[in-house]
Amino acid sequence: MSTWQFQTQEFLLPKSGHQLSECEDAIGINLPAGRFAVADGATEAFDSQSWAQLLAHDWVLQGPVDQTIDEFRAWLARVGQSLHDSWSGLRLSWYAEEKAATGSFAAFVGVQFEKLEGAAHGWRAIAVGDSCLVQCRHNKIVSALPLSRYQDFNATPPLMPSHPSMQAAALEKVVIAAGTIEHGDVLLLFSDAVAAWYLMMAEKDEQARLRFDLLLKTRQESELQLLFEKDRLNGRIKDDDIAVIRIEVSPE
């Protein structure tokens, strides 16, 4: 990706009344490799914050390059085992032990930029659950995955489990996709609440969507926080952790 450059912004916001250190969403960025990821830990699961952080950070550094299911299966088994190994020796209550026995769960989306044949460049993405990638060109959405409509979000999305006995079933829900990029394209990685909000704004309040992008691009984090606090109160967005990566691509 030496012929392309990325302008990136990231934004994390915890649930209302929580500290950023309690956020169970995670962001992974590896600029030299052109790899980016968002993971959303399931709140009800054991140690979901650690699982989300491990998924996002490890994938951008050591995750599968070819985005095949076989490669992804091997990588998921490795990072799942790493998480479970980190719990070895912990003194847990009986309740925590029961939760740990079933492992952790998280939604995940990762994107990798790459050179295609000739002069073309593109991206490949892999996703499980309701963390989403949205590609915009000239301020219009041209691609969204694994969900493309806000009406498709629900309370029981497929999730990536850390426990090896559950991973085969989860891999059947993996979405793999690819696309091309042009100068000025913007790709956004979202955790579920903000993904649903963004897709809803695209249908119902285009000015709010464009204002969000401007605030994100110009790193006005306090204004972004106020925007989401307001929309949490008026019910336009679920009160959940928020993770966003904005990637604008252009030739060097």
C-alpha positions in Angstrom: 0.0 0.0 0.0 3.0 2.3 -0.4 1.2 4.2 -3.3 -1.7 5.1 -1.1 -2.0 7.1 2.2 -4.6 7.0 4.9 -6.0 9.8 7.0 -7.5 8.2 10.0 -9.6 9.3 13.0 -10.9 7.1 15.8 -13.5 7.6 18.4 -14.5 5.6 21.5 -17.3 6.4 23.8 -18.5 4.3 26.7 -22.1 3.7 27.8 -23.6 6.6 29.8 -22.3 6.8 33.3 -19.2 4.6 32.5 -15.5 5.5 32.2 -13.6 5.0 29.0 -11.5 2.3 30.8 -14.8 0.3 31.1 -15.5 0.4 27.4 -16.0 -3.1 25.9 -15.5 -2.0 22.3 -11.9 -2.0 20.9 -10.1 -0.5 18.0 -7.1 -1.9 16.1 -5.0 0.2 13.7 -1.9 -0.9 11.7 -1.2 2.0 9.3 2.0 0.5 7.6 0.0 -2.7 6.8 -3.2 -0.9 5.9 -5.2 -3.0 8.4 -8.0 -1.8 10.7 -10.4 -3.6 13.0 -13.2 -3.0 15.4 -14.4 -5.5 18.0 -17.4 -5.3 20.3 -17.3 -7.4 23.4 -20.6 -8.9 24.6 -21.4 -7.3 28.0 -23.0 -10.4 29.5 -19.9 -12.6 28.7 -16.9 -13.1 30.9 -13.9 -10.8 30.3 -15.4 -9.5 27.1 -13.3 -6.3 27.2 -10.1 -8.4 27.0 -11.5 -10.5 24.2 -12.5 -7.5 22.1 -9.1 -5.9 22.6 -7.3 -9.1 21.7 -9.3 -9.6 18.6 -8.8 -6.1 17.3 -5.2 -5.7 18.2 -4.0 -9.1 17.1 -5.9 -9.1 13.8 -4.3 -5.9 12.6 -0.8 -7.2 13.5 -0.9 -11.0 13.0 -4.3 -11.8 11.5 -4.7 -13.9 8.3 -3.7 -12.0 5.2 -5.7 -13.9 2.5 -9.0 -13.7 4.4 -9.9 -17.4 3.8 -12.1 -19.3 6.3 -9.3 -21.8 6.9 -6.8 -19.1 7.8 -9.4 -17.3 9.9 -10.3 -20.6 11.7 -6.6 -21.1 12.7 -6.2 -17.5 13.8 -9.4 -17.6 15.9 -8.3 -20.8 17.6 -5.0 -19.3 18.5 -6.3 -16.0 20.0 -9.1 -17.9 21.8 -6.6 -20.2 23.4 -4.4 -17.1 24.3 -7.4 -15.5 26.1 -8.2 -18.7 28.0 -4.6 -19.1 29.0 -4.6 -15.6 30.5 -7.3 -16.8 33.0 -5.2 -19.6 34.3 -4.6 -19.2 38.0 -7.2 -16.6 38.5 -9.2 -16.9 41.7 -12.8 -16.6 40.6 -16.2 -16.8 42.3 -18.4 -19.8 41.4 -20.5 -17.5 39.3 -17.4 -16.1 37.4 -16.1 -19.7 37.0 -19.3 -20.7 35.3 -19.2 -17.7 32.9 -15.5 -18.3 32.2 -16.3 -21.9 31.3 -18.3 -20.8 28.3 -15.7 -18.2 27.3 -16.1 -14.7 25.8 -18.0 -13.4 22.8 -17.6 -10.4 20.5 -18.7 -9.0 17.2 -15.9 -8.2 14.8 -15.1 -6.4 11.6 -11.6 -6.1 10.0 -10.5 -4.5 6.7 -7.3 -4.8 4.8 -6.2 -2.5 1.9 -4.2 -4.1 -0.9 -3.0 -3.6 -4.5 -5.0 -5.3 -7.2 -4.1 -6.1 -10.7 -2.7 -3.2 -12.7 -3.0 0.2 -11.0 -6.1 -0.6 -9.1 -6.3 -0.8 -5.3 -9.0 -2.3 -3.1 -10.0 -3.7 0.2 -10.9 -7.0 1.7 -13.0 -7.3 4.8 -14.2 -10.0 7.2 -17.0 -9.7 9.7 -18.9 -11.6 12.2 -22.0 -10.2 13.9 -23.1 -6.6 13.7 -19.9 -4.6 13.8 -20.0 -3.0 10.3 -17.9 -1.6 7.5 -19.4 1.3 5.5 -17.8 2.7 2.3 -18.7 6.2 1.1 -17.8 7.9 -2.1 -18.7 11.5 -2.8 -20.6 11.5 0.6 -22.8 8.6 -0.6 -22.9 5.1 0.8 -21.8 2.6 -1.8 -21.3 -0.5 0.3 -22.2 -1.7 3.8 -21.5 -5.1 5.5 -22.4 -7.4 7.0 -25.6 -5.4 7.6 -26.7 -2.7 5.2 -30.1 -1.6 6.8 -30.7 -0.3 10.3 -33.8 -2.5 10.5 -31.6 -5.6 10.3 -30.0 -5.0 13.7 -31.3 -7.1 16.6 -30.5 -8.3 20.1 -29.1 -11.6 19.1 -26.4 -11.2 16.4 -23.9 -14.0 15.7 -20.7 -13.5 17.7 -17.1 -14.8 17.7 -16.6 -17.1 20.7 -13.3 -17.6 22.4 -14.1 -21.2 23.4 -12.9 -23.7 20.7 -16.0 -25.9 21.0 -18.2 -23.0 19.8 -16.0 -21.6 17.0 -17.0 -24.0 14.2 -20.7 -22.9 14.3 -19.6 -19.2 14.5 -17.4 -19.6 11.4 -20.5 -20.5 9.4 -21.7 -16.9 10.0 -18.6 -15.2 8.8 -19.0 -12.6 6.0 -16.1 -12.0 3.6 -16.3 -9.2 1.0 -14.1 -7.1 -1.2 -14.2 -3.9 -3.1 -12.2 -1.3 -5.0 -11.2 2.2 -3.8 -10.9 5.5 -5.5 -9.3 8.8 -4.4 -11.2 10.4 -1.6 -13.2 7.3 -0.6 -14.0 7.0 3.1 -14.4 3.7 4.9 -15.9 3.6 8.3 -15.7 0.8 10.8 -18.4 0.8 13.4 -19.5 -1.1 16.5 -23.2 -2.0 16.4 -25.0 0.9 18.1 -23.3 3.6 16.0 -23.6 1.4 12.8 -27.3 1.2 13.2 -27.5 4.9 14.0 -25.4 5.8 10.9 -27.5 3.7 8.5 -30.7 5.1 10.0 -29.4 8.7 9.6 -28.6 7.9 5.9 -32.3 7.2 5.4 -33.9 9.7 7.8 -31.6 12.6 8.5 -28.8 13.1 6.0 -27.6 16.3 7.5 -27.0 14.6 10.8 -24.9 11.9 9.0 -22.9 14.5 7.2 -22.3 16.5 10.4 -21.1 13.4 12.1 -18.6 12.8 9.4 -17.3 16.4 9.6 -17.0 16.2 13.4 -15.1 13.0 13.1 -12.8 14.2 10.3 -11.9 17.3 12.2 -11.5 15.4 15.5 -14.1 17.4 17.5 -14.5 14.7 20.1 -16.4 16.8 22.6 -19.0 17.7 19.9 -19.3 14.1 18.9 -19.9 13.1 22.6 -22.6 15.8 22.9 -24.2 14.5 19.7 -24.5 11.0 20.9 -25.5 12.0 24.5 -28.4 13.9 22.9 -29.4 11.1 20.6 -29.2 8.6 23.5 -31.7 10.7 25.4 -34.1 11.0 22.5 -33.9 7.3 21.6 -32.2 7.7 18.2 -29.3 5.5 19.3 -29.0 2.7 21.8 -27.1 3.5 25.0 -24.1 1.2 24.3 -20.4 1.5 23.8 -19.4 3.3 20.6 -16.3 2.6 18.5 -15.5 4.2 15.2 -12.6 4.3 12.8 -12.7 6.7 9.8 -10.3 6.0 7.0 -9.9 8.4 4.0 -7.8 7.1 1.2 -5.8 9.0 -1.4 -2.7 8.4 -3.6 0.6 9.6 -2.3 
